C-alpha cells in the first residue's frame, strides 16, 4: 500500500475519495523468514504465492496521512513547470513554494465551467 499523498497515484486517489468503510487489500509476501532456536537460527523461504486479504479502515489511512503529511497534499509537476514556478518564486523573493502558488492563484481568472 503506498504511504504517499501523491494524488496522481491511482491507489492514493482511490483512498482519498473514500469517506468511510474499509480499504480492501491483498498483501503479497515473498522472501525469507529467520527464526531463532536454542542453538542458532533457522531459515524458512516464503513462497511468492503467499498472500492474505485484509481490510484497512479508511479512518486509519487518513490518520496515517495526517500524521506524516499534516494538513498537506502532494502533486507531481513536469520539470519545466517546476523550473518556471521556481523562476517566478525567485524573481519575487517568495519564501515558500506554497506562497508562490497562492500568489498565482490569487491572480488567476476563474472561469465558469458552464
MMTF fields as JSON, N, C-alpha, C and O atoms, coordinates in Angstrom:
{
  "mmtfVersion": "1.0.0",
  "mmtfProducer": "UNKNOWN",
  "numBonds": 455,
  "numAtoms": 456,
  "numGroups": 114,
  "numChains": 1,
  "numModels": 1,
  "chainsPerModel": [1],
  "groupsPerChain": [114],
  "chainIdList": ["A"],
  "bondAtomList": [4, 2, 8, 6, 12, 10, 16, 14, 20, 18, 24, 22, 28, 26, 32, 30, 36, 34, 40, 38, 44, 42, 48, 46, 52, 50, 56, 54, 60, 58, 64, 62, 68, 66, 72, 70, 76, 74, 80, 78, 84, 82, 88, 86, 92, 90, 96, 94, 100, 98, 104, 102, 108, 106, 112, 110, 116, 114, 120, 118, 124, 122, 128, 126, 132, 130, 136, 134, 140, 138, 144, 142, 148, 146, 152, 150, 156, 154, 160, 158, 164, 162, 168, 166, 172, 170, 176, 174, 180, 178, 184, 182, 188, 186, 192, 190, 196, 194, 200, 198, 204, 202, 208, 206, 212, 210, 216, 214, 220, 218, 224, 222, 228, 226, 232, 230, 236, 234, 240, 238, 244, 242, 248, 246, 252, 250, 256, 254, 260, 258, 264, 262, 268, 266, 272, 270, 276, 274, 280, 278, 284, 282, 288, 286, 292, 290, 296, 294, 300, 298, 304, 302, 308, 306, 312, 310, 316, 314, 320, 318, 324, 322, 328, 326, 332, 330, 336, 334, 340, 338, 344, 342, 348, 346, 352, 350, 356, 354, 360, 358, 364, 362, 368, 366, 372, 370, 376, 374, 380, 378, 384, 382, 388, 386, 392, 390, 396, 394, 400, 398, 404, 402, 408, 406, 412, 410, 416, 414, 420, 418, 424, 422, 428, 426, 432, 430, 436, 434, 440, 438, 444, 442, 448, 446, 452, 450],
  "bondOrderList": [1, 1, 1, 1, 1, 1, 1, 1, 1, 1, 1, 1, 1, 1, 1, 1, 1, 1, 1, 1, 1, 1, 1, 1, 1, 1, 1, 1, 1, 1, 1, 1, 1, 1, 1, 1, 1, 1, 1, 1, 1, 1, 1, 1, 1, 1, 1, 1, 1, 1, 1, 1, 1, 1, 1, 1, 1, 1, 1, 1, 1, 1, 1, 1, 1, 1, 1, 1, 1, 1, 1, 1, 1, 1, 1, 1, 1, 1, 1, 1, 1, 1, 1, 1, 1, 1, 1, 1, 1, 1, 1, 1, 1, 1, 1, 1, 1, 1, 1, 1, 1, 1, 1, 1, 1, 1, 1, 1, 1, 1, 1, 1, 1],
  "groupList": [{"groupName": "UNK", "atomNameList": ["N", "CA", "C", "O"], "elementList": ["N", "C", "C", "O"], "formalChargeList": [0, 0, 0, 0], "bondAtomList": [1, 0, 2, 1, 3, 2], "bondOrderList": [1, 1, 2], "singleLetterCode": "X", "chemCompType": "L-PEPTIDE LINKING"}],
  "groupTypeList": [0, 0, 0, 0, 0, 0, 0, 0, 0, 0, 0, 0, 0, 0, 0, 0, 0, 0, 0, 0, 0, 0, 0, 0, 0, 0, 0, 0, 0, 0, 0, 0, 0, 0, 0, 0, 0, 0, 0, 0, 0, 0, 0, 0, 0, 0, 0, 0, 0, 0, 0, 0, 0, 0, 0, 0, 0, 0, 0, 0, 0, 0, 0, 0, 0, 0, 0, 0, 0, 0, 0, 0, 0, 0, 0, 0, 0, 0, 0, 0, 0, 0, 0, 0, 0, 0, 0, 0, 0, 0, 0, 0, 0, 0, 0, 0, 0, 0, 0, 0, 0, 0, 0, 0, 0, 0, 0, 0, 0, 0, 0, 0, 0, 0],
  "groupIdList": [1, 2, 3, 4, 5, 6, 7, 8, 9, 10, 11, 12, 13, 14, 15, 16, 17, 18, 19, 20, 21, 22, 23, 24, 25, 26, 27, 28, 29, 30, 31, 32, 33, 34, 35, 36, 37, 38, 39, 40, 41, 42, 43, 44, 45, 46, 47, 48, 49, 50, 51, 52, 53, 54, 55, 56, 57, 58, 59, 60, 61, 62, 63, 64, 65, 66, 67, 68, 69, 70, 71, 72, 73, 74, 75, 76, 77, 78, 79, 80, 81, 82, 83, 84, 85, 86, 87, 88, 89, 90, 91, 92, 93, 94, 95, 96, 97, 98, 99, 100, 101, 102, 103, 104, 105, 106, 107, 108, 109, 110, 111, 112, 113, 114],
  "secStructList": [7, 7, 7, 7, 7, 5, 6, 6, 1, 2, 2, 2, 2, 2, 2, 2, 2, 7, 7, 1, 1, 3, 3, 3, 3, 3, 3, 3, 7, 7, 3, 3, 3, 3, 3, 3, 3, 6, 6, 3, 3, 3, 3, 3, 3, 3, 7, 6, 6, 7, 3, 3, 3, 3, 3, 3, 3, 2, 2, 2, 2, 2, 2, 2, 2, 2, 2, 2, 1, 6, 6, 7, 7, 5, 7, 7, 7, 7, 2, 2, 2, 2, 2, 2, 2, 2, 2, 2, 2, 2, 2, 6, 6, 7, 1, 7, 2, 2, 2, 2, 2, 2, 2, 2, 2, 2, 6, 7, 7, 7, 7, 7, 7, 7],
  "xCoordList": [0.852, 0.0, 0.899, 1.81, 0.659, 1.506, 1.257, 0.112, 2.319, 2.206, 2.635, 3.645, 1.869, 2.176, 0.882, -0.212, 1.024, -0.159, -0.13, -0.736, 0.575, 0.64, -0.698, -0.994, -1.512, -2.849, -2.853, -3.923, -1.677, -1.62, -1.396, -1.441, -1.16, -1.064, -2.484, -3.193, -2.895, -4.287, -4.783, -5.891, -3.979, -4.423, -4.66, -5.644, -3.772, -3.922, -5.16, -5.885, -5.401, -6.602, -7.85, -8.799, -7.849, -8.973, -9.157, -10.268, -8.067, -8.145, -8.68, -9.529, -8.178, -8.577, -10.07, -10.719, -10.609, -12.022, -12.965, -14.136, -12.471, -13.325, -13.599, -12.694, -14.838, -15.196, -15.303, -15.117, -15.598, -15.736, -15.581, -15.375, -15.683, -15.578, -14.154, -13.3, -13.906, -12.607, -11.998, -12.704, -10.671, -9.924, -9.545, -8.78, -10.074, -9.742, -8.341, -8.017, -7.539, -6.167, -5.885, -6.507, -4.946, -4.38, -2.887, -2.2, -2.391, -0.969, -0.235, -0.601, 0.803, 1.604, 2.943, 3.578, 3.361, 4.598, 5.563, 5.146, 6.84, 7.888, 9.165, 9.274, 10.118, 11.383, 11.791, 11.572, 12.385, 12.935, 12.574, 12.6, 12.236, 11.98, 13.077, 13.36, 13.691, 14.72, 14.113, 13.597, 14.169, 13.648, 14.775, 15.65, 14.73, 15.753, 15.373, 14.206, 16.332, 16.125, 17.219, 18.041, 17.244, 18.17, 19.636, 20.426, 20.024, 21.437, 21.809, 22.937, 20.917, 21.216, 19.936, 19.038, 19.858, 18.654, 18.358, 19.22, 17.124, 16.665, 16.147, 15.557, 16.364, 15.929, 14.747, 14.803, 13.68, 12.49, 12.141, 11.933, 12.072, 11.658, 10.152, 9.372, 9.767, 8.353, 8.026, 8.642, 7.07, 6.694, 6.17, 5.498, 6.474, 5.966, 4.452, 3.812, 3.882, 2.427, 1.725, 0.495, 2.486, 1.888, 1.183, 1.781, -0.094, -0.871, -1.982, -2.343, -2.516, -3.653, -4.472, -3.912, -5.781, -6.614, -6.684, -6.584, -6.852, -7.063, -7.825, -7.929, -8.346, -9.088, -8.505, -8.364, -8.172, -7.669, -8.787, -9.25, -9.228, -10.269, -9.803, -8.66, -10.686, -10.362, -9.859, -8.938, -10.448, -10.033, -8.567, -7.874, -8.088, -6.684, -5.776, -4.745, -6.151, -5.353, -5.312, -4.25, -6.463, -6.5, -5.643, -4.96, -5.676, -4.849, -3.364, -2.563, -2.998, -1.597, -1.18, -0.1, -2.03, -1.717, -1.6, -0.711, -2.502, -2.448, -1.192, -0.657, -0.728, 0.483, 1.734, 2.584, 1.844, 3.055, 2.99, 4.03, 1.797, 1.603, 0.53, -0.514, 0.754, -0.299, -0.764, 0.029, -2.067, -2.712, -2.052, -1.942, -1.616, -0.892, -1.445, -2.193, -1.061, -1.28, -0.031, 0.922, -0.021, 1.179, 0.765, -0.116, 1.389, 1.166, 2.515, 3.5, 2.541, 3.755, 3.686, 2.651, 4.778, 4.84, 5.924, 6.955, 5.687, 6.694, 7.891, 7.722, 9.068, 10.29, 10.246, 10.644, 9.767, 9.69, 8.746, 9.017, 7.637, 6.689, 7.329, 7.169, 8.056, 8.729, 9.802, 9.955, 10.545, 11.558, 10.913, 11.418, 9.8, 9.098, 8.545, 8.61, 8.004, 7.49, 8.639, 8.491, 9.778, 10.943, 11.446, 11.828, 11.447, 11.859, 10.905, 11.342, 9.616, 8.602, 8.842, 8.844, 9.044, 9.265, 10.518, 10.486, 11.616, 12.881, 12.851, 13.394, 12.231, 12.176, 11.408, 11.654, 10.487, 9.678, 10.089, 9.435, 11.178, 11.685, 10.588, 10.451, 9.818, 8.75, 9.411, 10.142, 9.169, 9.904, 9.516, 10.346, 8.28, 7.862, 7.182, 6.66, 7.205, 6.515, 5.016, 4.354, 4.49, 3.055, 2.642, 1.607, 3.443, 3.114, 3.175, 2.372, 4.115, 4.2, 2.928, 2.381, 2.466, 1.239, 0.035, -0.845, -0.019, -1.119, -1.166, -2.244, -0.002, 0.058, -0.457, -1.222, -0.038, -0.502, -2.012, -2.697, -2.514, -3.963, -4.755, -5.85, -4.21, -4.904, -5.073, -6.044, -4.149, -4.232, -4.934, -5.108, -5.336, -5.96, -7.404, -8.095, -7.843, -9.237, -9.959, -9.601, -10.976, -11.755, -12.874, -13.681, -12.914, -13.931, -15.058, -14.821, -16.275, -17.451, -17.459, -17.454, -17.473, -17.41, -18.667, -18.656, -19.742, -20.985, -21.036, -22.018],
  "yCoordList": [-1.164, 0.0, 1.229, 1.327, 2.16, 3.35, 4.219, 4.504, 4.631, 5.562, 6.928, 7.482, 7.452, 8.712, 9.489, 8.935, 10.767, 11.567, 12.11, 13.142, 11.417, 11.78, 11.432, 10.258, 12.447, 12.195, 11.745, 11.508, 11.616, 11.06, 9.551, 8.909, 8.986, 7.535, 7.016, 7.455, 6.099, 5.653, 5.176, 5.521, 4.394, 3.881, 5.013, 4.993, 5.996, 7.12, 7.937, 8.388, 8.127, 8.851, 8.113, 8.732, 6.8, 5.972, 6.097, 6.33, 5.941, 6.034, 7.405, 7.502, 8.452, 9.823, 10.04, 10.799, 9.377, 9.546, 8.847, 9.215, 7.855, 7.125, 7.978, 8.608, 7.988, 8.767, 7.909, 8.413, 6.633, 5.737, 4.308, 4.056, 3.375, 1.961, 1.466, 2.007, 0.425, -0.226, -0.167, -0.12, -0.17, -0.257, -1.728, -2.259, -2.394, -3.814, -3.969, -3.36, -4.782, -5.022, -6.514, -7.303, -6.885, -8.224, -8.029, -7.421, -8.545, -8.427, -9.608, -10.763, -9.307, -10.335, -10.453, -9.448, -11.67, -11.904, -12.72, -13.527, -12.513, -13.37, -13.045, -11.995, -13.94, -13.674, -14.788, -15.964, -14.416, -15.372, -14.961, -13.781, -15.959, -15.728, -16.427, -17.605, -15.69, -16.251, -16.422, -15.463, -17.623, -17.874, -18.403, -19.141, -18.012, -18.452, -19.764, -19.985, -20.62, -21.808, -21.812, -20.897, -22.78, -22.785, -22.677, -22.151, -23.16, -23.184, -22.261, -22.321, -21.444, -20.559, -20.068, -19.573, -20.208, -19.784, -20.726, -21.475, -20.665, -21.478, -20.549, -19.51, -20.921, -20.124, -20.826, -22.021, -20.069, -20.603, -19.724, -18.522, -20.301, -19.491, -19.214, -20.045, -18.043, -17.684, -17.693, -16.974, -18.5, -18.626, -17.309, -16.563, -17.02, -15.814, -15.895, -14.899, -17.071, -17.247, -16.924, -16.94, -16.633, -16.37, -15.019, -13.999, -15.023, -13.778, -13.906, -15.008, -12.771, -12.763, -11.499, -10.421, -11.632, -10.432, -9.709, -10.332, -8.421, -7.655, -6.389, -6.015, -5.752, -4.506, -3.461, -3.702, -2.311, -1.195, -0.172, 0.332, 0.146, 1.163, 2.494, 2.907, 3.15, 4.44, 5.408, 6.184, 5.37, 6.284, 6.063, 7.019, 4.828, 4.529, 5.133, 5.722, 4.991, 5.58, 7.095, 7.701, 7.718, 9.175, 9.622, 10.644, 8.866, 9.201, 9.103, 9.924, 8.103, 7.963, 9.151, 9.708, 9.54, 10.684, 11.962, 12.78, 12.129, 13.314, 13.321, 14.382, 12.133, 12.054, 12.397, 13.161, 11.829, 12.011, 13.182, 13.687, 13.62, 14.751, 15.663, 15.844, 16.247, 17.026, 18.204, 19.041, 18.238, 19.332, 19.576, 20.717, 18.494, 18.623, 17.68, 16.747, 17.949, 17.088, 17.167, 17.857, 16.477, 16.458, 16.302, 15.501, 17.054, 16.882, 16.792, 17.385, 16.045, 15.912, 16.935, 17.08, 17.639, 18.632, 18.253, 17.696, 18.556, 18.366, 19.257, 20.341, 18.814, 19.558, 20.993, 21.916, 21.199, 22.555, 23.445, 24.629, 22.865, 23.624, 23.991, 25.112, 23.047, 23.302, 24.379, 25.233, 24.336, 25.371, 26.745, 27.738, 26.806, 28.086, 28.603, 29.8, 27.708, 28.121, 28.605, 29.596, 27.92, 28.344, 29.711, 30.529, 29.964, 31.281, 32.369, 33.447, 32.091, 33.037, 33.33, 34.483, 32.258, 32.365, 33.183, 34.079, 32.88, 33.571, 35.032, 35.893, 35.321, 36.693, 37.618, 38.824, 37.052, 37.853, 37.686, 38.211, 36.95, 36.667, 36.084, 36.452, 35.173, 34.495, 33.377, 32.564, 33.322, 32.379, 30.908, 30.034, 30.613, 29.207, 28.888, 29.77, 27.611, 27.149, 27.378, 27.78, 27.122, 27.296, 28.746, 29.009, 29.687, 31.099, 31.482, 32.295, 30.909, 31.195, 30.724, 31.447, 29.549, 29.035, 29.84, 30.138, 30.2, 31.02, 32.363, 32.839, 32.977, 34.246, 34.081, 34.913, 33.015, 32.772, 32.543, 33.045, 31.794, 31.541, 32.809, 32.99, 33.686, 34.94, 35.798, 36.548, 35.7, 36.485, 35.759, 36.327, 34.513, 33.733, 34.146, 34.53, 34.063, 34.311, 32.981, 32.031, 32.919, 31.69, 31.731, 32.66, 30.713, 30.653, 29.742, 28.689, 30.146, 29.324, 28.166, 28.404, 26.902, 25.763, 25.571, 24.757, 26.29, 26.079, 26.871, 26.79],
  "zCoordList": [0.0, 0.0, 0.0, 0.823, -0.904, -0.921, 0.299, 0.648, 0.932, 2.056, 1.548, 1.984, 0.638, -0.01, -0.154, -0.044, -0.398, -0.643, -2.062, -2.348, -2.953, -4.359, -4.995, -5.214, -5.294, -5.815, -7.262, -7.822, -7.893, -9.232, -9.208, -10.258, -8.057, -7.92, -7.733, -6.827, -8.573, -8.598, -7.231, -6.819, -6.536, -5.232, -4.241, -3.502, -4.218, -3.299, -3.654, -2.767, -4.945, -5.378, -4.909, -4.428, -5.047, -4.588, -3.072, -2.595, -2.323, -0.863, -0.439, 0.447, -1.076, -0.748, -0.998, -0.278, -2.014, -2.367, -1.389, -1.288, -0.678, 0.267, 1.503, 2.05, 1.927, 3.117, 4.362, 5.47, 4.21, 5.359, 4.883, 3.696, 5.817, 5.469, 5.489, 6.192, 4.704, 4.674, 3.28, 2.273, 3.25, 2.004, 1.842, 2.647, 0.807, 0.633, 0.027, -0.992, 0.667, 0.197, 0.147, 0.858, -0.696, -0.678, -0.447, -1.268, 0.667, 0.988, 0.373, 0.591, -0.397, -1.059, -0.346, -0.028, -0.102, 0.637, -0.199, -1.029, 0.016, -0.528, 0.225, 0.858, 0.153, 0.816, 1.741, 1.453, 2.853, 3.796, 5.219, 5.568, 6.033, 7.445, 8.237, 8.018, 9.158, 10.028, 11.409, 11.984, 11.942, 13.282, 14.167, 13.715, 15.418, 16.356, 17.007, 17.332, 17.196, 18.017, 19.079, 19.112, 19.911, 21.032, 20.661, 21.445, 19.484, 19.143, 17.977, 17.487, 17.542, 16.416, 15.777, 16.458, 14.456, 13.763, 12.61, 12.15, 12.163, 11.044, 9.964, 10.26, 8.718, 7.571, 6.906, 6.616, 6.669, 6.012, 4.814, 4.977, 3.616, 2.465, 2.519, 2.984, 2.04, 1.932, 0.441, -0.345, 0.071, -1.332, -1.875, -1.163, -3.138, -3.774, -3.947, -4.283, -3.721, -3.811, -2.49, -2.429, -1.437, -0.128, -0.142, -0.485, 0.233, 0.265, 1.286, 1.701, 1.681, 2.591, 2.346, 2.148, 2.36, 2.228, 3.569, 4.627, 3.515, 4.744, 4.382, 3.214, 5.393, 5.191, 6.131, 7.33, 5.586, 6.392, 6.491, 5.468, 7.696, 7.822, 7.222, 7.422, 6.497, 5.885, 6.949, 6.693, 8.128, 9.195, 9.573, 9.923, 9.508, 9.823, 8.754, 9.081, 7.466, 6.393, 6.546, 6.405, 6.835, 6.998, 8.193, 8.116, 9.287, 10.451, 10.101, 10.549, 9.303, 8.89, 8.023, 8.214, 7.074, 6.215, 7.049, 6.816, 8.022, 8.885, 9.752, 10.075, 10.123, 10.951, 10.143, 10.602, 8.936, 8.144, 7.173, 6.751, 6.813, 5.911, 6.493, 5.867, 7.675, 8.341, 7.482, 7.051, 7.253, 6.521, 5.157, 4.71, 4.504, 3.236, 2.185, 2.479, 0.979, -0.169, -1.019, -0.657, -2.139, -2.963, -4.409, -4.722, -5.288, -6.712, -7.412, -6.974, -8.501, -9.298, -10.421, -11.073, -10.644, -11.711, -12.707, -12.332, -13.968, -15.005, -14.672, -14.113, -15.004, -14.664, -15.186, -14.474, -16.425, -16.988, -16.178, -15.976, -15.718, -14.887, -13.558, -13.076, -12.965, -11.698, -11.845, -10.972, -12.952, -13.202, -13.373, -12.848, -14.104, -14.304, -12.981, -12.704, -12.171, -10.863, -9.981, -9.266, -10.024, -9.258, -9.691, -8.854, -11.005, -11.509, -11.025, -10.624, -11.062, -10.566, -9.077, -8.644, -8.317, -6.864, -6.563, -5.72, -7.247, -7.0, -7.439, -6.747, -8.569, -9.08, -8.142, -8.108, -7.39, -6.475, -5.012, -4.11, -4.788, -3.433, -2.545, -1.379, -3.117, -2.359, -1.552, -2.118, -0.253, 0.598, 0.453, 0.703, 0.056, 0.003, -1.328, -2.009, -1.675, -2.877, -2.744, -3.701, -1.567, -1.349, -1.571, -2.183, -1.079, -1.267, -2.745, -3.203, -3.494, -4.934, -5.639, -6.472, -5.32, -5.936, -5.486, -6.294, -4.204, -3.685, -4.406, -4.763, -4.624, -5.357, -6.783, -7.27, -7.446, -8.809, -8.855, -9.745, -7.904, -7.865, -7.583, -8.116, -6.75, -6.434, -7.681, -7.785, -8.623, -9.844, -10.987, -12.065, -10.764, -11.82, -12.022, -11.078, -13.253, -13.583, -13.518, -14.214, -12.678, -12.553, -13.58, -13.599, -14.435, -15.485, -15.043, -14.453, -15.327, -15.055, -16.05, -17.258, -15.569, -16.487, -17.334, -18.258, -17.048, -17.813, -19.09, -19.828]
}
